[in-house]
Amino acid sequence: MTYSSFFQNQPVVGGVNGARVVVSRSFADFTPQASFDIKKCDVHRLEEGPPLKAELTREQGLQYYRIMQTVRRMELKADQLYKQKIIRGFCHLYDGQEACAAGIEAAINPSDHLITAYRAHGYTYTRGVSVKEILAELTGRKGGVAKGKGGSMHMYAPRFYGGNGIVGAQVPLGAGIALACQYQGNDQVCVTLYGDGAANQGQLFESFNMAALWKLPCIFICENNQYGMGTSMERASASTDYYKRGDFVPGIRVDGMDVLCVREATKFAADHCRSGKGPIIMELQTYRYHGHSMSDPGVSYRTREEIQEVRSKSDPISMLKERMLSNNMASIEEFKEIDVAIRKEVEDAAQFATSDPEPPLEELCNHIFHNNPPLEVRGTNPWVTLKSVS
Amino acid sequence: TFRVTVRDALNQAMDEELERDERVFLLGEEVAQYDGAYKVSRGLWKKYGDKRIIDTPITEMGFAGIAVGAAMAGLRPICEFMTFNFSMQAIDQVINSAAKTYYMSAGQQSVPIVFRGPNGASAGVAAQHSQCFAAWYGHCPGLKVVSPWSAEDAKGLLKSAIRDDNPVVFLENELMYGVPFEMSEESQSKDFTIPIGKAKVERQGNHITLVTHSRYVSHCLDAAAVLAKEGIECEVINLRTIRPLDVESIETSVMKTNHLVTVEGGWPQYGVGAEICARIMEGPAFNYLDAPVTRVTGVDIPMPYAKILEDNSVPQIKDVIFSVKKTLNV
């Protein structure tokens, strides 16, 4: 292979000791697009499911890789910061489940809506918030996406409604967002996520009923990572066929470790909703490497062997990378460069998150009401009156 | 002037706001085709149709959550609870999803929603259908809690609540729905609103201040009429809003009369009257009190059914008169 000097978009990355490493192959050498077989989805009350093949372009592949790897590294950095006690309280990490967030975002439009529960950092990122603002929110600084007032479970962005702490409460909210889409006639959908633990909540069934009755454009997605905190799905659910639990709502069960499978299924679901057929349920079979939260080691209710097996056989990032390499869609060096760039991004973000100041005390009582004249808020004792502005 | 029942005033308020802003819609049990369980939404479905007036299944947690989600995504829902007793099934959505969100999001996500419905005791509906929720909702930052008395209150405050960009809990009273009131000329304007957070002095007096809300404003005015014959002039303050509480109006009055009696239908412990007592003690009016504040409240029991028991479970006019005289030591 000759090293031509006529490279297009030649990426240059700083290597060890400042030595400059140049990618040695031009884009013309790579396969621009390939078709991949994806696992067939089980269906419920549907004539057919998503396609069995997915097209992937080189650009898409690198983008999905970048997104998943960024989420992975961001979550591992959060783990580190939590153990250093720089992050406090609840911290529910998403590593292992990256294909879900990346695949869903790849299939919907930025103008669509998404709401999830508390394992939300991945979605906060895919919905447009920077790693810097996410980590700074976790460390409770004023540069955090919610100015340090929300924390891990309460991050918001346009068309992203959090981050919700109460198990299951986000599901009726999501159905309501879908109602607003229908009401406004804007052809948008709402992706409403919940876990296998929340799948037994009564308010979900209330939401399924109303969504089906009114044909709301709501994609209900169960991220089944097999454990609701320390309780395996078999010990919590009389039926673990979460994609069927909507009864009269059609459902599909999807390999949640394969970003292409998730993408195709979500496209299928979004088409279903946009065509006015009403809600649909997707069960994504996925896995979390960490325990339920940082206070749960995650090995009292499952074996280390089980976790290791998923890591070695089904890791979403490895799977995508191997697919692309074996189809000559990218080079190992490219992936390494991306990894290096992401590490730097996450490191810089962590640096910001640990050095940015905490929110000023003057902010304590702000944001109680919207579009409201300033009001007085009682402090801890009668002589302390604090000011609150919108 | 116009003689209008509280029910019709509420209906007018919703009708005008539905017409004014297409993002406003009403959802709840029986609000559409039944014309409302208490006929408050009579005629609205016929006028505005299925899109704007939505009958829900009997699933409070679900439809309250749906209403909150719709508010987050740009609409302006009015969520009706057939009575506030049923709001307990949905209270997580009211507090954790609606009230706290603007704060948790540091001002990024507002929730312009109204939760309305009858609150407190009715007649013969027994314990599970008679609770007053003023204190429970009044406890929570992020909510505005309104409790109208007259038809003018009902119309002006409901219009304000619907136009407010924040979650408002609007506590009506079933026994007041059919009561007619004179309404002012200005209240007939489509832009007539009453500000949330401001109490109204319904009757001026120099000897003692009566602070109350909702149905008990009537009781206090009736008691004041009886007491006036004995030379005792009561100042009656209609709170109109539970949260934020208009402490200043109460203090101004107490600094004039030196005596205070609170009157409410809810239970005494941790109630509206208890809060007023605490606030008076913390402010300038304390030094003007010639006697401790007296609270007149519902009896501290679940509401019984038998008429004689029920009648004696809530404040009566004679209880207000008695308490005024005790407070004045006459």
Interface residues (C-beta under 8 A of the other chain):
Chain A: H113 I115 A146 K147 G148 K149 G150 H154 Y156 A157 Y161 G162 N164 G165 I166 A169 V171 P172 L173 G174 A175 G176 I177 A178 L179 A180 C181 Y183 Q184 C190 G202 Q203 E206 S207 N209 M210 L213 W214 N366 H367 I368 F369 H370 N371 N372 L375 V377 P382 S390
Chain B: F25 K51 I54 T56 P57 T59 M61 G62 F63 A64 G65 I66 A67 V68 G69 A70 A71 M72 A73 G74 L75 D92 Q93 N96 S97 T101 Y102 Y103 M104 S105 A106 G107 Q108 Q109 S110 P112 P141 G142 K144 D165 N166 P244 E282
